[in-house]
Amino acid sequence: MKASQLPLGIKLRDDARFDNFHGDRNASAASRLKAICEQPEGIPVVVICGDSDTGKSHLLQAICHDAESRSRAAVCISIAELEPFGPEALTGLEGADVICLDDVDRITGQGAWEEAVFHLYNRVQDRGGLLVVSLSEVPSAASFTLPDLVSRLTHGLTVQLGIYRDDDRLRILMARAEQRGLVIGDDVAGFIMRRAPRRLGDLLAILDTLDENSLQAQRRLTIPFVKTVMGW
């Protein structure tokens, strides 16, 4: 089944933009990507590398938001969405001006999928589009078996993201809370940070839960309330 036959693409989150990609650790990477969006000519492919909790998906969606603000057609999709349909699902994606593929690690070592990504790369270049992919490692260190694909990805621009430090995680927590209209005092924020798992995704999921319960109970966030909601 081809892309044109599928309801493809991640619904872009409103909060996944360049202006709310918080934290000093990867700020320079985000700025670099934003600059590429402003002037993408001459860049064959962008590879965003980093562990699972470094903001790769956020940046892919931010790139698409930015493209759409410039009246460019963009699609952001995870390989996980396409796997049930087979490699041919990549056919037709080149119709967009900007194509963002998340979690490309999932297809390493699978010949048919690697060839499909390689051919998509070529079609995107022929049309003058921009392909952006995410990987956990730099292309040369990934477990690809198709040398031509490694060559293409290696000759693009690689942007590496680092693991967030605690001060970055706290800054992101506070910024996301402010966006939601939640008031979190320093004591409550410190309590959440001490109890929450270290993964940023888990921390933000806790914020979602607290936001929902705060609205339902019409309660402000206090340490006793957080303890009750989270069972801590």
Secondary structure, DSSP 8 states (H G I E B T S, - for coil): --GGGS--S----TT-SGGG---STTHHHHHHHHHHHHS-TT--EEEEE--TTSSHHHHHHHHHHHHHHTT--EEEEEHHHHGGG-GGGGTTGGGSSEEEEE-GGGGTT-HHHHHHHHHHHHHHHHHT-EEEEEESS-GGGS----HHHHHHHHTSEEEE-----HHHHHHHHHHHHHHTT----HHHHHHHHHHS-S-HHHHHHHHHHHHHHHHHHT----HHHHHHHHT-
